[in-house]
Amino acid sequence: MDIRINAKGHGNQEKMDDFYKKRISDKLKKYIFVKVVDVDVVQNSDRECQVGISVLQERGNKIYASSSDAIEHIAFVDALKKIKRQLERYKEIHYKSSHKNTTS
């Protein structure tokens, strides 16, 4: 899985890169079909941080989730939860759907 972080002008770029990459790889490592993860961190003018995460899968379309909060970590965790829900749905449909594999 390739993880790319885009946070221009972030005050602590190196620590943030390491933390986000470790956290994303820990949370998404069970999804073997995930190929590329892009994270965009933007500080809005009203002191709110927006974190957007897009995931390119082996098959299918790119999925995207974003979240905004005054605290960057909360926005990141919320966006990651949204991505995980979408990946679980994708996994259920494409990889282990029990209703498609039953014989009657």
N, C-alpha and C positions, 0 to 999 in steps of 0.2 A: 504494500500500500504506500503510495506516494502522498505525503502531506506537505502542502504549501501554505505558508502564512503570509498574508499581505496586511501589514499594519504600518503604513508610512507615518512617520512622525511620532511613533509611540515612544514614550520616555524610557522604557526598559525592554528594548527589542530582544536581546539575547535570552534573558530569563523567560520572557513571555513565549518565545519560539520553543524553547525546551519544554516548558510546562504544557503548552497546548499540544505539542507533538506527542508527548508522553501520555497525556490524558486521552487524546483522540485514539491513539493506537491501543491503549488499554480498553477503552469502551467499544471500539469497533473491530477488534481483532477477530471476533467470532464470525464476522460477515466476510467470508472468503471471496465473495463476488465484488467487493469494493476495491476499485483500482486507484482512484485519485480523490483526495479530499482537499478542497480549497477553503481557507478561512480568511474572511475579510473583517478587519476591525477598524471602525471609523468613529472618531470622536466628533459628535455633532456640536453645533454652535451653542446649544442650550445645555451644555455640560452632561449630555446623555451619551452613552456609548452604545453603538449598534454593532452586533456581531452577526455575520452571515456565514453560513456553512453550506457549501455545495459539494455533492458527492457524485462522482462518475462511476457507474457500475459496469460490470462485465457485459451485461445485456440491458437494454432498456434506455430510458431517458435519464438525464441528469436530474437529481432531486435537490431541493433547496429549502433551507429554513433560516429564519433570522429572528433576532430578539433585541430589544432595546431596554436599557436600564441605566440608572445613574451609576451603578457599580458594574464594572466590566465583567467580573467573574460571574455574577448572577446572570447577565445577558448571555455569556458563553455557555453556562450550564443549561440554561433554558433552550437555547438553539440546539445544543447537543441532544437534549431529550426529544425535541421535535424530530430531529434527523433519525434517531433510533426508532421512534414509532413508525416512521415511513419505511425504514429498512426492514423492520419486523413484518410489516404488511407485504413488502416486496418478497421477502424470504418465504412467507407463507404461501403466496400465490405461485412463485416460480420454482421453489425448491422442495417444499415438504407438505404440500397441500394434501391432506388426508381425504378430502371429499373427491378429489380427482382420481385417487388411486384405489378406491374401493371397488370390489367386484360383487355384483349381486345376482 
